[in-house]
Amino acid sequence: MSELGNYFRKMRGGAKSPPRVGLGEMAWSFLGALVGISLLAYINYHLLRGTGLVLILGSFGASALLIYGAIKTPFAQPRNLVGGHILSALIGVTAYKLIPGHLWLASGLAVAASIAAMHATRTAHPPGSATALIAVMGDEKITGLGYFYAVMPVGAGVLILLAVALIINNISKTRRYPESWF
């Protein structure tokens, strides 16, 4: 077993693990994610039932980690959250429309172009590239939305998550969110 341990230590170049997050920080992260994602899911499954619209995406789960659990990182700031998701949604829909018969290529184009565009606009939010991919690989309910996908579920969803983040992250005297708006 020690050989395996030595192998992994060598592989990571002696790098240390990130510091452990305190229980208080874990609790606030948990509460933010619970409220934010539950609110989206409640609206999705109860208020939008029968409308043909959706409000919850898998990429929002990854955003929850950033905006409730890593609130000081640049990726978690409102500009990145909102801009990264919406820009990526538009790019994903465009890739789907440009190359509809070759989803494998449209998928790669959507993710690559969204990453480049987020870098160019200083709106890098890693879950945004997943939002671009969902625009291409989603079911008919998603792909049928066309560019409205950037408004609903993406725009509405990130604004709800942001509103919850602004409330939950500022209840504690030890947490302040956002670090910056622009």
N, C-alpha and C positions, 0 to 999 in steps of 0.2 A: 504494500500500500504506500510506503514511503517513496518508492520509485515513481508512482503515479503522481503523488503530491509534488515531488521535485520537478517532474515533467511540466505540470501546470504552472508552477512558479516560474520556470524558465520561459514558458510560452507567454506569460503576461509581462515578462521583462522586469519582474520584481515590483511591479506597480501595486499599490495598495488599493484595497477596496474603498469605495466611498464611505464617508463617515456615517455612522448610524444616526438616524433621525430620532429625536426625542419623542416620548409618548404624547406630549401635548401637541406637537406638530403632526403626529400621526392621527390624533383625534380630530384636529381641524381639517386635515386632508380627507379623512373618512367622512366627516359630516358634509363637507362641500360636495364631494363626489356623490354621496347618497342623495342629497337634496337636488343637485343639478341633474343628474341622470334620471332619478326617479320622476322629477317634474317633466322632463322631456318624454319619458316613457308614458307617464299618465296622460299627457296631452295626446301623444301618438295613439295610444290604445283606447282612450275613452272619448276625447273630444273630436278627434279626426276620423273615428271609425265610420266607414261608409262614404267618406269623401274622396277616396282615391289618393289622398295625400299621405305623406309620411313625414315624421319629424325627427326620427332617431337614426343615426348612422353609427357604424362600428368605429369610425375614426373619432367620434366624439368621446369614446371611452379613453382613447389615448390623450385627447385634449384635456380630459378631466385630471389625469395625472399631472399635467403641466400646470394648469391654472388653479388647482386646489392643493397640489403637493409639491410643486417646485416654483413657487410664485415669484421668486426673485430672478429666475432665468430669463434671458431675452426672448426665448421661444414662447414664454408664457404671457407676455405682455399683450394688451388689447390689440394693438396694431398688428401684431403677428397672428394672434388668434383669429381675428375677423378677416384681415387682409389675406392671410395665408389660405384659409379655407375658401373664401369666396373666389379669389383668383384661381385657385386650383380647381374649383368646381367648374368655372368657365372654361378653363383649359381642357379638363376632362371631357366635357360635353362637346367641345370643338373637335377633339381627337376622335371621339365616337362618330361624329357626323362626317369627318373627313375620310375616315377609313372604316366604314361600317362592316365591310365584308372580311376584314382581317383584324379581329379583336386582339390577337396576340401582339400585333404591331401597334394598334391604337392604345393598348394598355401601356406598352413601353414608352410610347410618345407622350402620353398623358402624364406619367410620373416624371419622366426626364424633363419635359417642358415646364411642369409645375415647379420642380426644384430650381431650374434656371430662373424662372420668373420670380419666384420668392426671393432668391438671392438678389436679383436685379432691383427689386422693389423694397428690399430690406423688410420683408414680411415673412421670413422663414419660420414656419411652424410645422414640424415634422408630420403631424397627423394630416396636414393639408395634402400631402402627396397621396395619402390613402383616400382622401376625398376625391381626388382626381381619378384614381383607379376605380373607385366605386361608380363614378359617372359612366365608365366604360363597361365594367363587368356586372353592374347591378341588374336586377330583373327588369321586366317590362314596366313595372311601376316606376322605377327610377329612370330608366332610359327614355320612357315616354314623356317625362317632364320637360325634356329639352333644356333650354337655358333657364327655365323657371326653377330648375334644380338648384341654381345658385341662390335663389330667393328662399325657396321652401323645398327641402328641409334645411339647406346649409345656412343661409343668412339668418333665418328665424331661430334655428337651433343654436348657433354660436352666440346670438344676442341674449338668448335665455341663459345659456351657460355663463356668459359674461356677467349678467345681472346677478346671478347667484354668487359668482366669485367676488363681486364688489361688496356684497352684503356679508357673506360668511367670512371672507378673508380679512375683514376689517372689524369684526366683533372683538377679537382678542387684542389686547394692548400690545402684544409682542409681534403682531403681523400687520403688514401694510401692503395693500395691493391696489393699484399697480405701482410698479417702480417708475414707469413712464408711460405716457399715452402715445407719444410719437417717436 
